[in-house]
């Protein structure tokens, strides 16, 4: 086999191994960043706030309907 072809193959193999290693490192770093992120906690807090707001609005609406019914009955 030609020495130049072997050298080229080794160079290409080394090139792609470096690319794969760099991508794996990037993925790992990104996963660590996501784990440290406060976004999940904030989403949970906003869901609780939204649920409480919806319950409050539902109760206000039910109370208003009840008052209207009572006023119509008198």
PQR file with spaces between the fields and no chain letter, atoms N, CA, C, O and H, PARSE charges and radii, in Angstrom:
ATOM       1  N    UNK     1       0.844   -1.178    0.000 -0.4000 1.5000
ATOM       2  CA   UNK     1       0.000    0.000    0.000 -0.0000 2.0000
ATOM       3  C    UNK     1       0.890    1.242    0.000  0.5500 1.7000
ATOM       4  O    UNK     1       1.983    1.242    0.565 -0.5500 1.4000
ATOM       5  N    UNK     2       0.425    2.236   -0.608 -0.4000 1.5000
ATOM       6  CA   UNK     2       1.176    3.476   -0.754 -0.0000 2.0000
ATOM       7  C    UNK     2       1.306    4.175    0.600  0.5500 1.7000
ATOM       8  O    UNK     2       0.325    4.281    1.336 -0.5500 1.4000
ATOM       9  H    UNK     2      -0.463    2.236   -1.067  0.4000 1.0000
ATOM      10  N    UNK     3       2.473    4.637    0.925 -0.4000 1.5000
ATOM      11  CA   UNK     3       2.738    5.312    2.193 -0.0000 2.0000
ATOM      12  C    UNK     3       1.923    6.597    2.321  0.5500 1.7000
ATOM      13  O    UNK     3       1.492    6.947    3.420 -0.5500 1.4000
ATOM      14  H    UNK     3       3.270    4.550    0.327  0.4000 1.0000
ATOM      15  N    UNK     4       1.709    7.292    1.227 -0.4000 1.5000
ATOM      16  CA   UNK     4       0.916    8.525    1.250 -0.0000 2.0000
ATOM      17  C    UNK     4      -0.524    8.223    1.620  0.5500 1.7000
ATOM      18  O    UNK     4      -1.133    8.982    2.374 -0.5500 1.4000
ATOM      19  H    UNK     4       2.059    7.008    0.335  0.4000 1.0000
ATOM      20  N    UNK     5      -1.090    7.123    1.105 -0.4000 1.5000
ATOM      21  CA   UNK     5      -2.461    6.748    1.436 -0.0000 2.0000
ATOM      22  C    UNK     5      -2.595    6.399    2.913  0.5500 1.7000
ATOM      23  O    UNK     5      -3.577    6.777    3.552 -0.5500 1.4000
ATOM      24  H    UNK     5      -0.595    6.506    0.493  0.4000 1.0000
ATOM      25  N    UNK     6      -1.632    5.691    3.455 -0.4000 1.5000
ATOM      26  CA   UNK     6      -1.648    5.334    4.878 -0.0000 2.0000
ATOM      27  C    UNK     6      -1.576    6.602    5.722  0.5500 1.7000
ATOM      28  O    UNK     6      -2.294    6.741    6.712 -0.5500 1.4000
ATOM      29  H    UNK     6      -0.834    5.383    2.937  0.4000 1.0000
ATOM      30  N    UNK     7      -0.707    7.521    5.323 -0.4000 1.5000
ATOM      31  CA   UNK     7      -0.571    8.783    6.044 -0.0000 2.0000
ATOM      32  C    UNK     7      -1.876    9.573    5.987  0.5500 1.7000
ATOM      33  O    UNK     7      -2.317   10.122    6.997 -0.5500 1.4000
ATOM      34  H    UNK     7      -0.123    7.408    4.519  0.4000 1.0000
ATOM      35  N    UNK     8      -2.495    9.629    4.805 -0.4000 1.5000
ATOM      36  CA   UNK     8      -3.763   10.336    4.644 -0.0000 2.0000
ATOM      37  C    UNK     8      -4.858    9.705    5.499  0.5500 1.7000
ATOM      38  O    UNK     8      -5.632   10.416    6.140 -0.5500 1.4000
ATOM      39  H    UNK     8      -2.137    9.183    3.985  0.4000 1.0000
ATOM      40  N    UNK     9      -4.925    8.388    5.512 -0.4000 1.5000
ATOM      41  CA   UNK     9      -5.932    7.695    6.332 -0.0000 2.0000
ATOM      42  C    UNK     9      -5.734    7.994    7.812  0.5500 1.7000
ATOM      43  O    UNK     9      -6.695    8.245    8.538 -0.5500 1.4000
ATOM      44  H    UNK     9      -4.296    7.811    4.991  0.4000 1.0000
ATOM      45  N    UNK    10      -4.482    7.965    8.249 -0.4000 1.5000
ATOM      46  CA   UNK    10      -4.184    8.253    9.642 -0.0000 2.0000
ATOM      47  C    UNK    10      -4.557    9.692    9.973  0.5500 1.7000
ATOM      48  O    UNK    10      -5.090    9.967   11.048 -0.5500 1.4000
ATOM      49  H    UNK    10      -3.701    7.762    7.659  0.4000 1.0000
ATOM      50  N    UNK    11      -4.279   10.604    9.055 -0.4000 1.5000
ATOM      51  CA   UNK    11      -4.620   12.003    9.262 -0.0000 2.0000
ATOM      52  C    UNK    11      -6.137   12.188    9.338  0.5500 1.7000
ATOM      53  O    UNK    11      -6.639   12.909   10.201 -0.5500 1.4000
ATOM      54  H    UNK    11      -3.846   10.381    8.182  0.4000 1.0000
ATOM      55  N    UNK    12      -6.847   11.542    8.445 -0.4000 1.5000
ATOM      56  CA   UNK    12      -8.314   11.641    8.437 -0.0000 2.0000
ATOM      57  C    UNK    12      -8.896   11.024    9.705  0.5500 1.7000
ATOM      58  O    UNK    12      -9.796   11.592   10.324 -0.5500 1.4000
ATOM      59  H    UNK    12      -6.439   10.956    7.745  0.4000 1.0000
ATOM      60  N    UNK    13      -8.383    9.868   10.082 -0.4000 1.5000
ATOM      61  CA   UNK    13      -8.854    9.210   11.303 -0.0000 2.0000
ATOM      62  C    UNK    13      -8.621   10.099   12.515  0.5500 1.7000
ATOM      63  O    UNK    13      -9.514   10.268   13.345 -0.5500 1.4000
ATOM      64  H    UNK    13      -7.653    9.406    9.579  0.4000 1.0000
ATOM      65  N    UNK    14      -7.436   10.662   12.622 -0.4000 1.5000
ATOM      66  CA   UNK    14      -7.101   11.558   13.734 -0.0000 2.0000
ATOM      67  C    UNK    14      -8.002   12.781   13.733  0.5500 1.7000
ATOM      68  O    UNK    14      -8.480   13.216   14.781 -0.5500 1.4000
ATOM      69  H    UNK    14      -6.710   10.525   11.948  0.4000 1.0000
ATOM      70  N    UNK    15      -8.228   13.333   12.543 -0.4000 1.5000
ATOM      71  CA   UNK    15      -9.097   14.503   12.418 -0.0000 2.0000
ATOM      72  C    UNK    15     -10.491   14.201   12.968  0.5500 1.7000
ATOM      73  O    UNK    15     -11.020   14.965   13.774 -0.5500 1.4000
ATOM      74  H    UNK    15      -7.840   12.979   11.692  0.4000 1.0000
ATOM      75  N    UNK    16     -11.082   13.094   12.535 -0.4000 1.5000
ATOM      76  CA   UNK    16     -12.448   12.770   12.961 -0.0000 2.0000
ATOM      77  C    UNK    16     -12.515   12.374   14.436  0.5500 1.7000
ATOM      78  O    UNK    16     -13.501   12.663   15.113 -0.5500 1.4000
ATOM      79  H    UNK    16     -10.652   12.473   11.880  0.4000 1.0000
ATOM      80  N    UNK    17     -11.479   11.720   14.929 -0.4000 1.5000
ATOM      81  CA   UNK    17     -11.449   11.391   16.358 -0.0000 2.0000
ATOM      82  C    UNK    17     -11.442   12.666   17.196  0.5500 1.7000
ATOM      83  O    UNK    17     -12.108   12.740   18.229 -0.5500 1.4000
ATOM      84  H    UNK    17     -10.677   11.484   14.380  0.4000 1.0000
ATOM      85  N    UNK    18     -10.687   13.668   16.749 -0.4000 1.5000
ATOM      86  CA   UNK    18     -10.661   14.951   17.466 -0.0000 2.0000
ATOM      87  C    UNK    18     -12.026   15.619   17.406  0.5500 1.7000
ATOM      88  O    UNK    18     -12.501   16.159   18.405 -0.5500 1.4000
ATOM      89  H    UNK    18     -10.146   13.608   15.910  0.4000 1.0000
ATOM      90  N    UNK    19     -12.658   15.583   16.236 -0.4000 1.5000
ATOM      91  CA   UNK    19     -13.994   16.174   16.082 -0.0000 2.0000
ATOM      92  C    UNK    19     -14.999   15.489   17.011  0.5500 1.7000
ATOM      93  O    UNK    19     -15.791   16.157   17.677 -0.5500 1.4000
ATOM      94  H    UNK    19     -12.273   15.145   15.424  0.4000 1.0000
ATOM      95  N    UNK    20     -14.964   14.174   17.050 -0.4000 1.5000
ATOM      96  CA   UNK    20     -15.890   13.404   17.898 -0.0000 2.0000
ATOM      97  C    UNK    20     -15.632   13.705   19.366  0.5500 1.7000
ATOM      98  O    UNK    20     -16.575   13.904   20.132 -0.5500 1.4000
ATOM      99  H    UNK    20     -14.321   13.631   16.509  0.4000 1.0000
ATOM     100  N    UNK    21     -14.371   13.740   19.763 -0.4000 1.5000
ATOM     101  CA   UNK    21     -14.035   14.061   21.153 -0.0000 2.0000
ATOM     102  C    UNK    21     -14.515   15.464   21.525  0.5500 1.7000
ATOM     103  O    UNK    21     -15.053   15.677   22.611 -0.5500 1.4000
ATOM     104  H    UNK    21     -13.605   13.578   19.140  0.4000 1.0000
ATOM     105  N    UNK    22     -14.314   16.413   20.616 -0.4000 1.5000
ATOM     106  CA   UNK    22     -14.753   17.789   20.891 -0.0000 2.0000
ATOM     107  C    UNK    22     -16.275   17.844   21.020  0.5500 1.7000
ATOM     108  O    UNK    22     -16.796   18.535   21.896 -0.5500 1.4000
ATOM     109  H    UNK    22     -13.877   16.240   19.734  0.4000 1.0000
ATOM     110  N    UNK    23     -16.984   17.128   20.163 -0.4000 1.5000
ATOM     111  CA   UNK    23     -18.453   17.120   20.230 -0.0000 2.0000
ATOM     112  C    UNK    23     -18.940   16.459   21.520  0.5500 1.7000
ATOM     113  O    UNK    23     -19.880   16.944   22.150 -0.5500 1.4000
ATOM     114  H    UNK    23     -16.561   16.567   19.452  0.4000 1.0000
ATOM     115  N    UNK    24     -18.308   15.366   21.908 -0.4000 1.5000
ATOM     116  CA   UNK    24     -18.675   14.696   23.168 -0.0000 2.0000
ATOM     117  C    UNK    24     -18.448   15.631   24.353  0.5500 1.7000
ATOM     118  O    UNK    24     -19.272   15.692   25.265 -0.5500 1.4000
ATOM     119  H    UNK    24     -17.544   14.972   21.396  0.4000 1.0000
ATOM     120  N    UNK    25     -17.349   16.348   24.341 -0.4000 1.5000
ATOM     121  CA   UNK    25     -17.048   17.301   25.406 -0.0000 2.0000
ATOM     122  C    UNK    25     -18.087   18.411   25.430  0.5500 1.7000
ATOM     123  O    UNK    25     -18.527   18.834   26.500 -0.5500 1.4000
ATOM     124  H    UNK    25     -16.679   16.298   23.600  0.4000 1.0000
ATOM     125  N    UNK    26     -18.479   18.885   24.252 -0.4000 1.5000
ATOM     126  CA   UNK    26     -19.487   19.941   24.156 -0.0000 2.0000
ATOM     127  C    UNK    26     -20.829   19.458   24.713  0.5500 1.7000
ATOM     128  O    UNK    26     -21.496   20.181   25.453 -0.5500 1.4000
ATOM     129  H    UNK    26     -18.122   18.542   23.383  0.4000 1.0000
ATOM     130  N    UNK    27     -21.215   18.245   24.358 -0.4000 1.5000
ATOM     131  CA   UNK    27     -22.482   17.687   24.849 -0.0000 2.0000
ATOM     132  C    UNK    27     -22.453   17.550   26.369  0.5500 1.7000
ATOM     133  O    UNK    27     -23.425   17.895   27.042 -0.5500 1.4000
ATOM     134  H    UNK    27     -20.673   17.657   23.757  0.4000 1.0000
ATOM     135  N    UNK    28     -21.366   17.059   26.899 -0.4000 1.5000
ATOM     136  CA   UNK    28     -21.228   16.901   28.348 -0.0000 2.0000
ATOM     137  C    UNK    28     -21.289   18.253   29.063  0.5500 1.7000
ATOM     138  O    UNK    28     -21.952   18.388   30.092 -0.5500 1.4000
ATOM     139  H    UNK    28     -20.577   16.779   26.353  0.4000 1.0000
ATOM     140  N    UNK    29     -20.604   19.236   28.518 -0.4000 1.5000
ATOM     141  CA   UNK    29     -20.624   20.588   29.095 -0.0000 2.0000
ATOM     142  C    UNK    29     -22.029   21.165   29.072  0.5500 1.7000
ATOM     143  O    UNK    29     -22.464   21.794   30.036 -0.5500 1.4000
ATOM     144  H    UNK    29     -20.065   19.126   27.683  0.4000 1.0000
ATOM     145  N    UNK    30     -22.740   20.951   27.969 -0.4000 1.5000
ATOM     146  CA   UNK    30     -24.107   21.455   27.840 -0.0000 2.0000
ATOM     147  C    UNK    30     -25.043   20.783   28.851  0.5500 1.7000
ATOM     148  O    UNK    30     -25.899   21.447   29.436 -0.5500 1.4000
ATOM     149  H    UNK    30     -22.387   20.440   27.185  0.4000 1.0000
ATOM     150  N    UNK    31     -24.886   19.493   29.057 -0.4000 1.5000
ATOM     151  CA   UNK    31     -25.697   18.774   30.048 -0.0000 2.0000
ATOM     152  C    UNK    31     -25.439   19.314   31.454  0.5500 1.7000
ATOM     153  O    UNK    31     -26.375   19.497   32.232 -0.5500 1.4000
ATOM     154  H    UNK    31     -24.190   18.954   28.582  0.4000 1.0000
ATOM     155  N    UNK    32     -24.189   19.566   31.777 -0.4000 1.5000
ATOM     156  CA   UNK    32     -23.846   20.120   33.084 -0.0000 2.0000
ATOM     157  C    UNK    32     -24.442   21.513   33.253  0.5500 1.7000
ATOM     158  O    UNK    32     -24.924   21.858   34.332 -0.5500 1.4000
ATOM     159  H    UNK    32     -23.428   19.417   31.145  0.4000 1.0000
ATOM     160  N    UNK    33     -24.411   22.307   32.199 -0.4000 1.5000
ATOM     161  CA   UNK    33     -24.976   23.656   32.253 -0.0000 2.0000
ATOM     162  C    UNK    33     -26.482   23.597   32.489  0.5500 1.7000
ATOM     163  O    UNK    33     -27.026   24.380   33.269 -0.5500 1.4000
ATOM     164  H    UNK    33     -24.020   22.027   31.322  0.4000 1.0000
ATOM     165  N    UNK    34     -27.145   22.675   31.820 -0.4000 1.5000
ATOM     166  CA   UNK    34     -28.591   22.535   31.994 -0.0000 2.0000
ATOM     167  C    UNK    34     -28.945   22.086   33.408  0.5500 1.7000
ATOM     168  O    UNK    34     -29.942   22.535   33.974 -0.5500 1.4000
ATOM     169  H    UNK    34     -26.703   22.040   31.187  0.4000 1.0000
ATOM     170  N    UNK    35     -28.136   21.209   33.973 -0.4000 1.5000
ATOM     171  CA   UNK    35     -28.397   20.738   35.335 -0.0000 2.0000
ATOM     172  C    UNK    35     -28.261   21.873   36.346  0.5500 1.7000
ATOM     173  O    UNK    35     -28.982   21.912   37.342 -0.5500 1.4000
ATOM     174  H    UNK    35     -27.326   20.845   33.513  0.4000 1.0000
ATOM     175  N    UNK    36     -27.335   22.796   36.089 -0.4000 1.5000
ATOM     176  CA   UNK    36     -27.128   23.918   36.996 -0.0000 2.0000
ATOM     177  C    UNK    36     -28.141   25.042   36.774  0.5500 1.7000
ATOM     178  O    UNK    36     -28.272   25.943   37.602 -0.5500 1.4000
ATOM     179  H    UNK    36     -26.749   22.764   35.280  0.4000 1.0000
ATOM     180  N    UNK    37     -28.837   24.979   35.678 -0.4000 1.5000
ATOM     181  CA   UNK    37     -29.758   26.058   35.314 -0.0000 2.0000
ATOM     182  C    UNK    37     -30.922   26.139   36.297  0.5500 1.7000
ATOM     183  O    UNK    37     -31.407   25.121   36.790 -0.5500 1.4000
ATOM     184  H    UNK    37     -28.730   24.247   35.006  0.4000 1.0000
ATOM     185  N    UNK    38     -31.356   27.348   36.569 -0.4000 1.5000
ATOM     186  CA   UNK    38     -32.487   27.581   37.471 -0.0000 2.0000
ATOM     187  C    UNK    38     -33.808   27.569   36.709  0.5500 1.7000
ATOM     188  O    UNK    38     -34.868   27.772   37.302 -0.5500 1.4000
ATOM     189  H    UNK    38     -30.962   28.176   36.169  0.4000 1.0000
ATOM     190  N    UNK    39     -33.754   27.338   35.416 -0.4000 1.5000
ATOM     191  CA   UNK    39     -34.953   27.409   34.587 -0.0000 2.0000
ATOM     192  C    UNK    39     -36.019   26.409   35.024  0.5500 1.7000
ATOM     193  O    UNK    39     -37.203   26.744   35.057 -0.5500 1.4000
ATOM     194  H    UNK    39     -32.893   27.174   34.934  0.4000 1.0000
ATOM     195  N    UNK    40     -35.619   25.201   35.356 -0.4000 1.5000
ATOM     196  CA   UNK    40     -36.585   24.181   35.779 -0.0000 2.0000
ATOM     197  C    UNK    40     -37.312   24.629   37.049  0.5500 1.7000
ATOM     198  O    UNK    40     -38.529   24.486   37.159 -0.5500 1.4000
ATOM     199  H    UNK    40     -34.657   24.929   35.329  0.4000 1.0000
ATOM     200  N    UNK    41     -36.565   25.166   37.993 -0.4000 1.5000
ATOM     201  CA   UNK    41     -37.162   25.652   39.234 -0.0000 2.0000
ATOM     202  C    UNK    41     -38.117   26.809   38.962  0.5500 1.7000
ATOM     203  O    UNK    41     -39.216   26.861   39.515 -0.5500 1.4000
ATOM     204  H    UNK    41     -35.576   25.282   37.904  0.4000 1.0000
ATOM     205  N    UNK    42     -37.689   27.739   38.103 -0.4000 1.5000
ATOM     206  CA   UNK    42     -38.538   28.885   37.771 -0.0000 2.0000
ATOM     207  C    UNK    42     -39.825   28.443   37.080  0.5500 1.7000
ATOM     208  O    UNK    42     -40.896   28.978   37.365 -0.5500 1.4000
ATOM     209  H    UNK    42     -36.797   27.697   37.653  0.4000 1.0000
ATOM     210  N    UNK    43     -39.729   27.489   36.189 -0.4000 1.5000
ATOM     211  CA   UNK    43     -40.932   26.984   35.516 -0.0000 2.0000
ATOM     212  C    UNK    43     -41.898   26.391   36.521  0.5500 1.7000
ATOM     213  O    UNK    43     -43.106   26.611   36.435 -0.5500 1.4000
ATOM     214  H    UNK    43     -38.859   27.055   35.957  0.4000 1.0000
ATOM     215  N    UNK    44     -41.371   25.640   37.473 -0.4000 1.5000
ATOM     216  CA   UNK    44     -42.218   25.065   38.517 -0.0000 2.0000
ATOM     217  C    UNK    44     -42.907   26.132   39.342  0.5500 1.7000
ATOM     218  O    UNK    44     -44.096   26.031   39.644 -0.5500 1.4000
ATOM     219  H    UNK    44     -40.390   25.460   37.543  0.4000 1.0000
ATOM     220  N    UNK    45     -42.145   27.163   39.705 -0.4000 1.5000
ATOM     221  CA   UNK    45     -42.733   28.257   40.489 -0.0000 2.0000
ATOM     222  C    UNK    45     -43.821   28.982   39.701  0.5500 1.7000
ATOM     223  O    UNK    45     -44.862   29.335   40.255 -0.5500 1.4000
ATOM     224  H    UNK    45     -41.179   27.246   39.460  0.4000 1.0000
ATOM     225  N    UNK    46     -43.582   29.200   38.421 -0.4000 1.5000
ATOM     226  CA   UNK    46     -44.590   29.883   37.607 -0.0000 2.0000
ATOM     227  C    UNK    46     -45.820   29.015   37.403  0.5500 1.7000
ATOM     228  O    UNK    46     -46.931   29.538   37.327 -0.5500 1.4000
ATOM     229  H    UNK    46     -42.736   28.913   37.971  0.4000 1.0000
ATOM     230  N    UNK    47     -45.649   27.708   37.313 -0.4000 1.5000
ATOM     231  CA   UNK    47     -46.812   26.821   37.205 -0.0000 2.0000
ATOM     232  C    UNK    47     -47.670   26.898   38.456  0.5500 1.7000
ATOM     233  O    UNK    47     -48.898   26.919   38.366 -0.5500 1.4000
ATOM     234  H    UNK    47     -44.745   27.283   37.375  0.4000 1.0000
ATOM     235  N    UNK    48     -47.037   26.942   39.622 -0.4000 1.5000
ATOM     236  CA   UNK    48     -47.777   27.064   40.879 -0.0000 2.0000
ATOM     237  C    UNK    48     -48.524   28.392   40.907  0.5500 1.7000
ATOM     238  O    UNK    48     -49.700   28.439   41.269 -0.5500 1.4000
ATOM     239  H    UNK    48     -46.039   26.925   39.695  0.4000 1.0000
ATOM     240  N    UNK    49     -47.842   29.471   40.524 -0.4000 1.5000
ATOM     241  CA   UNK    49     -48.504   30.783   40.496 -0.0000 2.0000
ATOM     242  C    UNK    49     -49.691   30.792   39.539  0.5500 1.7000
ATOM     243  O    UNK    49     -50.750   31.334   39.856 -0.5500 1.4000
ATOM     244  H    UNK    49     -46.888   29.433   40.229  0.4000 1.0000
ATOM     245  N    UNK    50     -49.510   30.196   38.378 -0.4000 1.5000
ATOM     246  CA   UNK    50     -50.578   30.152   37.385 -0.0000 2.0000
ATOM     247  C    UNK    50     -51.766   29.340   37.888  0.5500 1.7000
ATOM     248  O    UNK    50     -52.916   29.741   37.711 -0.5500 1.4000
ATOM     249  H    UNK    50     -48.650   29.755   38.120  0.4000 1.0000
ATOM     250  N    UNK    51     -51.490   28.204   38.513 -0.4000 1.5000
ATOM     251  CA   UNK    51     -52.569   27.386   39.073 -0.0000 2.0000
ATOM     252  C    UNK    51     -53.331   28.149   40.151  0.5500 1.7000
ATOM     253  O    UNK    51     -54.561   28.119   40.184 -0.5500 1.4000
ATOM     254  H    UNK    51     -50.555   27.878   38.658  0.4000 1.0000
ATOM     255  N    UNK    52     -52.601   28.831   41.030 -0.4000 1.5000
ATOM     256  CA   UNK    52     -53.252   29.619   42.082 -0.0000 2.0000
ATOM     257  C    UNK    52     -54.087   30.742   41.491  0.5500 1.7000
ATOM     258  O    UNK    52     -55.195   31.007   41.958 -0.5500 1.4000
ATOM     259  H    UNK    52     -51.602   28.855   41.003  0.4000 1.0000
ATOM     260  N    UNK    53     -53.566   31.402   40.468 -0.4000 1.5000
ATOM     261  CA   UNK    53     -54.303   32.483   39.812 -0.0000 2.0000
ATOM     262  C    UNK    53     -55.582   31.937   39.173  0.5500 1.7000
ATOM     263  O    UNK    53     -56.647   32.543   39.290 -0.5500 1.4000
ATOM     264  H    UNK    53     -52.666   31.188   40.088  0.4000 1.0000
ATOM     265  N    UNK    54     -55.470   30.793   38.499 -0.4000 1.5000
ATOM     266  CA   UNK    54     -56.643   30.200   37.860 -0.0000 2.0000
ATOM     267  C    UNK    54     -57.704   29.801   38.888  0.5500 1.7000
ATOM     268  O    UNK    54     -58.899   29.991   38.662 -0.5500 1.4000
ATOM     269  H    UNK    54     -54.604   30.302   38.404  0.4000 1.0000
ATOM     270  N    UNK    55     -57.258   29.245   40.017 -0.4000 1.5000
ATOM     271  CA   UNK    55     -58.207   28.891   41.083 -0.0000 2.0000
ATOM     272  C    UNK    55     -58.902   30.140   41.619  0.5500 1.7000
ATOM     273  O    UNK    55     -60.115   30.146   41.829 -0.5500 1.4000
ATOM     274  H    UNK    55     -56.287   29.090   40.200  0.4000 1.0000
ATOM     275  N    UNK    56     -58.128   31.186   41.835 -0.4000 1.5000
ATOM     276  CA   UNK    56     -58.680   32.435   42.348 -0.0000 2.0000
ATOM     277  C    UNK    56     -59.712   33.014   41.374  0.5500 1.7000
ATOM     278  O    UNK    56     -60.799   33.416   41.788 -0.5500 1.4000
ATOM     279  H    UNK    56     -57.143   31.181   41.665  0.4000 1.0000
ATOM     280  N    UNK    57     -59.375   33.056   40.084 -0.4000 1.5000
ATOM     281  CA   UNK    57     -60.307   33.578   39.088 -0.0000 2.0000
ATOM     282  C    UNK    57     -61.564   32.710   38.980  0.5500 1.7000
ATOM     283  O    UNK    57     -62.665   33.226   38.786 -0.5500 1.4000
ATOM     284  H    UNK    57     -58.492   32.729   39.747  0.4000 1.0000
ATOM     285  N    UNK    58     -61.397   31.415   39.106 -0.4000 1.5000
ATOM     286  CA   UNK    58     -62.550   30.515   39.054 -0.0000 2.0000
ATOM     287  C    UNK    58     -63.474   30.785   40.242  0.5500 1.7000
ATOM     288  O    UNK    58     -64.694   30.837   40.086 -0.5500 1.4000
ATOM     289  H    UNK    58     -60.503   30.996   39.264  0.4000 1.0000
ATOM     290  N    UNK    59     -62.886   30.958   41.430 -0.4000 1.5000
ATOM     291  CA   UNK    59     -63.693   31.247   42.624 -0.0000 2.0000
ATOM     292  C    UNK    59     -64.404   32.593   42.488  0.5500 1.7000
ATOM     293  O    UNK    59     -65.572   32.717   42.857 -0.5500 1.4000
ATOM     294  H    UNK    59     -61.895   30.915   41.556  0.4000 1.0000
ATOM     295  N    UNK    60     -63.703   33.605   41.958 -0.4000 1.5000
ATOM     296  CA   UNK    60     -64.332   34.906   41.752 -0.0000 2.0000
ATOM     297  C    UNK    60     -65.510   34.785   40.789  0.5500 1.7000
ATOM     298  O    UNK    60     -66.573   35.360   41.022 -0.5500 1.4000
ATOM     299  H    UNK    60     -62.754   33.504   41.658  0.4000 1.0000
ATOM     300  N    UNK    61     -65.317   34.053   39.733 -0.4000 1.5000
ATOM     301  CA   UNK    61     -66.369   33.866   38.736 -0.0000 2.0000
ATOM     302  C    UNK    61     -67.563   33.126   39.343  0.5500 1.7000
ATOM     303  O    UNK    61     -68.711   33.507   39.112 -0.5500 1.4000
ATOM     304  H    UNK    61     -64.453   33.586   39.544  0.4000 1.0000
ATOM     305  N    UNK    62     -67.299   32.080   40.112 -0.4000 1.5000
ATOM     306  CA   UNK    62     -68.381   31.328   40.752 -0.0000 2.0000
ATOM     307  C    UNK    62     -69.136   32.202   41.748  0.5500 1.7000
ATOM     308  O    UNK    62     -70.363   32.144   41.821 -0.5500 1.4000
ATOM     309  H    UNK    62     -66.367   31.771   40.300  0.4000 1.0000
ATOM     310  N    UNK    63     -68.410   33.008   42.510 -0.4000 1.5000
ATOM     311  CA   UNK    63     -69.049   33.906   43.476 -0.0000 2.0000
ATOM     312  C    UNK    63     -69.914   34.944   42.763  0.5500 1.7000
ATOM     313  O    UNK    63     -71.018   35.252   43.212 -0.5500 1.4000
ATOM     314  H    UNK    63     -67.413   33.055   42.451  0.4000 1.0000
ATOM     315  N    UNK    64     -69.416   35.473   41.669 -0.4000 1.5000
ATOM     316  CA   UNK    64     -70.174   36.457   40.898 -0.0000 2.0000
ATOM     317  C    UNK    64     -71.451   35.833   40.336  0.5500 1.7000
ATOM     318  O    UNK    64     -72.521   36.438   40.392 -0.5500 1.4000
ATOM     319  H    UNK    64     -68.519   35.222   41.305  0.4000 1.0000
ATOM     320  N    UNK    65     -71.333   34.641   39.803 -0.4000 1.5000
ATOM     321  CA   UNK    65     -72.516   33.944   39.273 -0.0000 2.0000
ATOM     322  C    UNK    65     -73.516   33.692   40.390  0.5500 1.7000
ATOM     323  O    UNK    65     -74.720   33.863   40.196 -0.5500 1.4000
ATOM     324  H    UNK    65     -70.463   34.149   39.757  0.4000 1.0000
ATOM     325  N    UNK    66     -73.032   33.289   41.552 -0.4000 1.5000
ATOM     326  CA   UNK    66     -73.911   33.026   42.692 -0.0000 2.0000
ATOM     327  C    UNK    66     -74.639   34.299   43.119  0.5500 1.7000
ATOM     328  O    UNK    66     -75.837   34.261   43.401 -0.5500 1.4000
ATOM     329  H    UNK    66     -72.055   33.150   41.710  0.4000 1.0000
ATOM     330  N    UNK    67     -73.930   35.422   43.168 -0.4000 1.5000
ATOM     331  CA   UNK    67     -74.552   36.693   43.555 -0.0000 2.0000
ATOM     332  C    UNK    67     -75.604   37.129   42.538  0.5500 1.7000
ATOM     333  O    UNK    67     -76.661   37.639   42.910 -0.5500 1.4000
ATOM     334  H    UNK    67     -72.957   35.454   42.939  0.4000 1.0000
ATOM     335  N    UNK    68     -75.315   36.929   41.265 -0.4000 1.5000
ATOM     336  CA   UNK    68     -76.279   37.281   40.224 -0.0000 2.0000
ATOM     337  C    UNK    68     -77.522   36.424   40.350  0.5500 1.7000
ATOM     338  O    UNK    68     -78.636   36.933   40.219 -0.5500 1.4000
ATOM     339  H    UNK    68     -74.456   36.515   40.962  0.4000 1.0000
ATOM     340  N    UNK    69     -77.357   35.142   40.601 -0.4000 1.5000
ATOM     341  CA   UNK    69     -78.512   34.252   40.779 -0.0000 2.0000
ATOM     342  C    UNK    69     -79.340   34.670   41.988  0.5500 1.7000
ATOM     343  O    UNK    69     -80.570   34.691   41.930 -0.5500 1.4000
ATOM     344  H    UNK    69     -76.452   34.729   40.708  0.4000 1.0000
ATOM     345  N    UNK    70     -78.664   34.999   43.073 -0.4000 1.5000
ATOM     346  CA   UNK    70     -79.359   35.419   44.298 -0.0000 2.0000
ATOM     347  C    UNK    70     -80.100   36.730   44.049  0.5500 1.7000
ATOM     348  O    UNK    70     -81.219   36.903   44.532 -0.5500 1.4000
ATOM     349  H    UNK    70     -77.666   34.982   43.120  0.4000 1.0000
ATOM     350  N    UNK    71     -79.500   37.648   43.310 -0.4000 1.5000
ATOM     351  CA   UNK    71     -80.138   38.924   43.028 -0.0000 2.0000
ATOM     352  C    UNK    71     -81.344   38.734   42.112  0.5500 1.7000
ATOM     353  O    UNK    71     -82.337   39.449   42.245 -0.5500 1.4000
ATOM     354  H    UNK    71     -78.590   37.507   42.918  0.4000 1.0000
ATOM     355  N    UNK    72     -81.271   37.798   41.201 -0.4000 1.5000
ATOM     356  CA   UNK    72     -82.396   37.534   40.293 -0.0000 2.0000
ATOM     357  C    UNK    72     -83.564   36.831   41.011  0.5500 1.7000
ATOM     358  O    UNK    72     -84.719   36.986   40.616 -0.5500 1.4000
ATOM     359  H    UNK    72     -80.464   37.217   41.092  0.4000 1.0000
ATOM     360  N    UNK    73     -83.263   36.077   42.040 -0.4000 1.5000
ATOM     361  CA   UNK    73     -84.292   35.352   42.775 -0.0000 2.0000
ATOM     362  C    UNK    73     -85.111   36.272   43.693  0.5500 1.7000
ATOM     363  O    UNK    73     -86.251   35.960   44.035 -0.5500 1.4000
ATOM     364  H    UNK    73     -82.325   35.951   42.361  0.4000 1.0000
ATOM     365  N    UNK    74     -84.530   37.382   44.079 -0.4000 1.5000
ATOM     366  CA   UNK    74     -85.255   38.286   44.979 -0.0000 2.0000
ATOM     367  C    UNK    74     -86.119   39.256   44.263  0.5500 1.7000
ATOM     368  O    UNK    74     -86.785   40.074   44.896 -0.5500 1.4000
ATOM     369  H    UNK    74     -83.603   37.635   43.801  0.4000 1.0000
